[in-house]
Amino acid sequence: MGSYRPKVVIVGAGFGGLEAAKRLAHEDADVTVIDRRNHHLFQPLLYQVATAALSPADIAAPIRSILAHAANVRVLLDSICAVIPQERAVRLQSGAVINYDWLILATGARHSYFGRDDLSRHAPGIKTIEDATDVRRRVLLALEHAETEADKVKRDALLTFVVIGGGPTGVEMAGAIAELARKSVSRDFRSITPRCSRVILVEAGLALLPAFPKSLQQETLRSLEQLGVEVHLGAAVTEISANRVCIGTERIAAHTIVWAAGVQASPAAEWLGAAADRLGRVKVTPELHAPNHPEIFVIGDTAACSNSHGEALPGIAPVAKQQGRYVARRILGRTQGPFRYRDYGNLATIGRSRAVADFGRIRLSGFAAWLVWCVAHVWFLVGFRSRLSVMLSWAWNYLTFARSARLITGPVQALPTPAAAPLKGAIQ
């Protein structure tokens, strides 16, 4: 008789789940990866799909292809609806029940509108390829309609783009839209000039990139303003409609509004009946176990985990990947002790040749930081083809300002008419 092979079920093929699966490949274990999508997505570059710099295939790869070499790993296109810890099983939406010896929950996060989910209709976020292509469609349609719009009020609204949230995603999105609307497309249109477009970044806090040092926050603000982005700090959004956003008592007519202000973890805490933090993340043990369930690991954006100083770990790819590696080693019995995160620094890009990088004692900004950002993101992409395609696209964009993925997909319907009210004034 052969030795017993533990059954490992991984739910979610994001950075953490995929890293765990790759580390368990070819090992003495039977691994099942469950994801509701058939592809692994490099989310940090989704904003470039949304702004037509990259195509979806540049930043996504089929999960089956990534794990094709691992005979002990199978992939299921499904999602779970319940975890049954007492039976060591998960129930899938398809009705199937999968048993496990070890369970890894890496189900990620979704947008959070802070209790105002109705805002999602008019201010989409970007967490999936569908989200990114929808935002791309909105941006490009606004430019197309503005080209032929004779009414100045309507035209100004079409050429006003509002990004809500001053974290890395919001900063990157605002900078990319400014470059797209002011430089990349102005030469292709006859009535749109670089000065026609207005890009607004709204942050409720008093600084951009709150996880970065103050000097880099100030550099980010300067870089955005040089790109022509209007930055509103300490400004809370009070209302959003199809053609208007209200920031305090100011009303701004805009057709394109992008949400980058918050995230909410998946329902993993509800499945487990476990305590969660304010973002819905499971409060895990130092070994990344779900409370009272040593056979269940929770990682990535699904887990509320702290470093050795008691500070909450951010929801970024390096954290998830390190957790995935750690959990795989725990299952294989190759490591002991609590999870320790090695912080290699924070990066955020602002635009062409503009970025900030924080490596503790070493802080970079401008072109040097941008080069580091490019290298780091290409390095983390899955597959040689993706790396090559992204490098070529970036090189072409850098040399020509061209955006090769300016495709409008889906029905091209008329945009809503902007309100006739003046742009500024008290909210009625």
Stockholm file with secondary structure:
# STOCKHOLM 1.0

chainA/1-428         MGSYRPKVVIVGAGFGGLEAAKRLAHEDADVTVIDRRNHHLFQPLLYQVATAALSPADIAAPIRSILAHAANVRVLLDSICAVIPQERAVRLQSGAVINYDWLILATGARHSYFGRDDLSRHAPGIKTIEDATDVRRRVLLALEHAETEADKVKRDALLTFVVIGGGPTGVEMAGAIAELARKSVSRDFRSITPRCSRVILVEAGLALLPAFPKSLQQETLRSLEQLGVEVHLGAAVTEISANRVCIGTERIAAHTIVWAAGVQASPAAEWLGAAADRLGRVKVTPELHAPNHPEIFVIGDTAACSNSHGEALPGIAPVAKQQGRYVARRILGRTQGPFRYRDYGNLATIGRSRAVADFGRIRLSGFAAWLVWCVAHVWFLVGFRSRLSVMLSWAWNYLTFARSARLITGPVQALPTPAAAPLKGAIQ
#=GR chainA/1-428 SS CCCCCCEEEEECCSHHHHHHHHHHTTSSSEEEEEESSSEEECGGGHHHHHTTSSCGGGSEEEHHHHTTTCTTEEEEECCEEEEEGGGTEEEETTSCEEECSEEEECCCEEECCTTCGGGGGTSCCCSSHHHHHHHHHHHHHHHHHHHHCCCHHHHHHHTEEEEECCSHHHHHHHHHHHHIIIIITTTTCSSCCTTTCEEEEEESSSSSSTTSCHHHHHHHHHHHHHTTEEEEESCCEEEEETTEEEETTEEEECSEEEECSCEEECTHHHHHTCCBCTTCCEECCTTSEETTEEEEEECGGGEECBCTTSCBCCSCHHHHHHHHHHHHHHHTTCCCSCCCCCCCCEEEEEETTEEEEEETTEEEETHHHHHHHHHHHHHHSSSHHHHHHHHHHHHHHHHHCCCTTCCCCSCCCCCCCCCSSCSBSCCC
#=GC SS_cons         CCCCCCEEEEECCSHHHHHHHHHHTTSSSEEEEEESSSEEECGGGHHHHHTTSSCGGGSEEEHHHHTTTCTTEEEEECCEEEEEGGGTEEEETTSCEEECSEEEECCCEEECCTTCGGGGGTSCCCSSHHHHHHHHHHHHHHHHHHHHCCCHHHHHHHTEEEEECCSHHHHHHHHHHHHIIIIITTTTCSSCCTTTCEEEEEESSSSSSTTSCHHHHHHHHHHHHHTTEEEEESCCEEEEETTEEEETTEEEECSEEEECSCEEECTHHHHHTCCBCTTCCEECCTTSEETTEEEEEECGGGEECBCTTSCBCCSCHHHHHHHHHHHHHHHTTCCCSCCCCCCCCEEEEEETTEEEEEETTEEEETHHHHHHHHHHHHHHSSSHHHHHHHHHHHHHHHHHCCCTTCCCCSCCCCCCCCCSSCSBSCCC
//
